[in-house]
Amino acid sequence: MTLEFWTGWPTGSVPHRESSTWPRRVITVGGRVVLLVVVVWGTFSAGGFTGWAAVVAGGWLAESAALLAGFRLASRARRLWPALACAAGLLVVAALAKDGGADTLAGVLWAGLGILALVRLPLAAGSAVAGTALVSYALMSGEALVAGLTTAGGLGLLGYLLRLDAEARGTQRRLLEQERAARAAEAESAALAERARIAREIHDVLAHSLSAQLVHLEAARLMLDRDADRAQVRERVVAARRMAQEGLAETRQALSALRGELTPVGDFLVELTGREQASLAIEGTPRPLPAEAGLAVRRVAQEAVTNARKHAPGGRVAVRLVYLPDAVDLEVRNTRTTRGGAPEGLADSGSGYGLLGMRERAELLGGELSAGPEDGGWRVLLRVPA
């Protein structure tokens, strides 16, 4: 046994903020009232206390109540010396009551203190107090010594069992609080993950739509600066308007994706590459993909094509989707632009979170994403389990 076993306070002595149940409160209060009635009746019913003797007996009862309350408060606050002082006071009151003829009060104080000391105090101090109280009870109970010691031993065993029960309930409360804290942390983590997912959806949809609009509007601005043909400017503005309409449709698709309503990946890529005038190759046997994997393929394809159009306008973009036995690969390549790069102020219009968002999507699914320059252009390769 460790030193903590003997000197540590029992778990059940820690105040618990949760209110007890109504039946438990009724039993507790009712038990104390019955005990008080028994002690008062046993003390005064024989008629041995009259006049000033009755006043003295009443003083013993009042002192006992005050010392028991002090013992309870000190033990709950884990203040050992005040609790021991109250226990010593109870032993003295019990001895005086026994000497004065209040046997019932003395017996209840000795027996009750023996049990409470084991339940509420550290085991070393509680054993000493309980031993003193119960031995006093055995010696002064008027019974045979063996019978008195047996009764005292039974009361001590009862007190220790109540201590174990209180510690078990205290441990159960701690485990319940830890479980509640873990559930709260899990719920918060799930909420943060869902927020991150929604943020990725919003970024991917708006980045694709607004970047495409920005390309056409920037081109229209440059044409106006050069006094270009009005029909060409109008064409760019109409294209930007069309992109805004498509962005609205994509926003609705993103909301549907958040609700789990997804179109097949192949159909989405056909629509995307047709709209962006990119080539598409599908290899392997097409099959339905899990919702998260399909969404990752959609968003990475959309982000990669958007980046290609934004940073290398005029270059060729090729999209390739490969169905593997236990995964799916998406490759997006673009060649170097022949127009000298994006217009000034356009290529640096991105937030810088596109590549990070694509990589996060892959890693969350146990996949991987690589992106970098290749043959003068840019290549994005996504692989996710599916």
Residue pairs with C-beta under 8 A, 6 or more apart in sequence:
5 123
6 122
6 123
6 124
7 122
7 123
7 124
8 122
8 123
9 78
9 121
9 122
10 119
10 120
10 121
10 122
10 123
10 163
10 166
10 167
10 170
11 166
11 167
11 169
11 170
11 171
11 174
12 119
12 120
12 163
12 165
12 166
12 167
12 169
12 170
13 75
13 76
13 78
13 119
13 120
13 121
13 166
14 76
14 78
14 170
15 76
16 170
16 173
18 173
20 28
35 108
38 104
38 108
39 61
39 104
39 105
39 108
40 61
42 103
42 104
42 105
43 49
43 57
43 61
43 102
43 104
43 105
44 54
44 57
48 101
49 56
49 57
49 101
49 102
53 100
56 100
57 97
57 100
57 102
57 105
60 93
60 96
60 97
60 100
60 102
60 105
61 105
63 89
63 93
64 90
64 93
64 105
64 109
67 86
67 89
67 90
67 93
68 86
68 90
68 112
70 82
70 86
71 83
71 86
71 87
71 90
71 116
71 120
72 120
74 80
74 82
74 83
74 86
75 83
75 116
75 120
75 121
76 120
80 121
80 122
80 125
83 120
83 121
84 121
84 125
84 129
87 113
87 117
87 121
87 129
87 133
90 109
90 113
90 133
91 109
91 110
91 113
91 132
91 133
91 136
93 109
94 105
94 106
94 109
94 110
94 113
94 133
94 136
95 106
95 136
97 103
97 105
97 106
97 109
98 106
98 140
103 142
106 140
107 137
107 141
109 133
110 133
110 134
110 136
110 137
110 140
111 133
111 134
111 137
111 155
113 129
113 130
113 133
114 129
114 130
114 131
114 133
114 134
114 137
114 152
114 155
114 156
114 159
115 130
115 155
115 158
115 159
115 162
116 159
117 125
117 126
117 127
117 129
117 130
117 133
117 159
118 126
118 127
118 130
118 156
118 159
118 160
118 162
118 163
119 126
119 159
119 162
119 163
119 166
120 126
121 129
123 163
126 163
130 156
130 159
131 156
134 152
134 153
134 155
134 156
135 152
137 148
137 151
137 152
137 155
138 145
138 148
138 149
138 151
138 152
139 145
139 148
141 148
141 151
143 151
196 360
197 258
198 258
200 299
200 357
200 360
200 361
201 254
201 257
201 258
201 299
202 254
203 351
203 353
203 354
203 357
204 254
204 299
204 302
204 303
204 354
204 357
205 247
205 250
205 251
205 253
205 254
206 247
206 251
207 303
207 306
207 350
207 351
207 354
208 247
208 250
208 302
208 303
208 305
208 306
209 243
209 244
209 246
209 247
209 248
209 250
209 251
210 247
211 306
211 309
211 310
211 349
211 350
212 243
212 246
212 247
212 306
212 309
213 240
213 243
213 244
213 247
214 310
214 346
214 349
215 309
215 310
215 313
215 346
216 236
216 237
216 239
216 240
216 243
217 236
217 237
217 240
218 343
218 345
218 346
219 236
219 343
220 233
220 236
220 237
220 240
222 343
223 229
223 232
223 233
223 236
224 233
246 275
253 263
256 262
257 295
257 298
260 291
262 291
262 294
262 295
262 298
264 286
264 288
264 294
265 289
265 294
265 297
265 298
265 321
266 282
266 286
266 321
268 298
268 301
269 280
269 282
269 297
269 301
269 319
269 321
270 280
272 278
272 301
272 302
272 305
272 319
273 279
273 280
273 305
273 317
273 319
276 305
276 309
276 317
277 317
278 305
278 308
278 316
278 317
278 318
278 319
279 316
279 317
279 318
279 319
280 318
280 319
280 320
280 321
281 318
281 319
281 320
281 321
282 320
282 321
282 322
282 323
283 320
283 321
283 322
283 323
284 322
284 323
284 324
285 323
286 323
287 323
288 294
289 297
289 328
289 386
290 386
292 364
292 365
293 328
293 365
293 384
293 385
293 386
294 386
295 361
296 361
296 362
296 365
296 367
296 382
296 384
297 321
297 328
297 330
297 382
297 384
299 357
299 358
299 361
300 330
300 332
300 358
300 361
300 362
300 369
300 380
300 382
301 319
301 330
301 332
303 354
303 355
303 357
303 358
304 332
304 358
304 371
304 380
305 317
305 319
305 332
306 354
307 350
307 354
307 355
307 378
308 315
308 317
308 332
308 334
308 378
309 317
310 342
310 346
310 347
310 349
310 350
311 341
311 342
311 347
311 378
312 334
312 335
312 336
312 337
312 341
312 342
312 377
312 378
313 337
313 339
313 342
313 343
314 337
314 338
314 339
315 334
315 335
315 336
315 337
315 338
315 377
316 334
316 335
317 332
317 333
317 334
318 331
318 332
318 333
318 334
319 330
319 331
319 332
320 329
320 330
320 331
320 332
320 333
321 328
321 329
321 330
321 331
322 328
322 329
322 330
322 331
326 385
326 386
327 367
327 383
327 384
327 385
327 386
328 383
328 384
328 386
329 381
329 382
329 383
330 380
330 381
330 382
330 383
331 379
331 380
331 381
331 382
332 379
332 380
333 374
333 377
333 378
333 379
333 380
334 377
334 378
335 375
335 376
335 377
336 376
336 377
341 347
355 371
358 369
358 371
358 380
358 382
359 369
361 369
362 368
362 369
362 382
362 383
362 384
363 369
365 384
365 385
366 384
366 385
367 382
367 383
367 384
367 385
368 382
368 383
369 380
369 381
369 382
369 383
370 379
370 380
370 381
371 378
371 379
371 380
371 381
372 378
372 379
373 379
